[in-house]
Amino acid sequence: MRFTQDLTPGVNVVRSYAAGEFRIGDRLIKGGVIVSAGEILVEPQMRVVEDLAEAHAKRVLSLQPEVVLLGTGARQVFPAPAFAAHFLRAGIGFEVMDSGAACRTFNVLVAERRRAVAVLLP
């Protein structure tokens, strides 16, 4: 799936997503990744929803998001309630969708200068 041209220089934008890999800016990432407008945290051990752990939630929270998008691969799959609870307790929006939708939504939010973080699974 191909996305639109990056009109926000210096901000991480997901340029494409296909076959378990993401192109963020000029960087090709195979496997899981946590991305914000200014950070890319490659998480190769994060491949399916069941891999999500408290350590991943802490990494996401360290980026100080106002909203967290969880892209769960080709299909929407909900994580364990304990994972989502980390964000809900902190008053941070949390949305679950397939990875393609999460990439597109992330791009829109960072273009609007929102503090979005996407947790993207291949």
Phi, psi and omega in degrees: 000127182257145181246184184276169180296144179284116179254008182237087183297143178081004180242136178295128177227137177280115182275328178199160177215126178192148172046045175076018178221154182236139171251112180246114190061232179263006186259131177261125183237123176257126182103195184284154181206147171247125185227137171235182180300329184243354185229146171230116179247106181284130183232078185298334180278355182261093186242330179225164184305322181295344178281344183293131184227173180303323180300323178293317179299319179296321177297317179297312181298329179295342179273359176054057181281159168261340177212142178241130177251128176251113175263119191256028180094210185291336181232154175284124178225128183278140179282174174301142180306328181297327180292311179297328183299330178304319184277320181296320177297329181273000180074027182255133177299143182221121181234140179245132180203173175292162187295325177300313179296321179296320178297313180296317180295318177303313181300318179296314183295317180289330175295330177274006180064032175274151180274075181261145172232133177249130172257110189247122176257142183294000000 
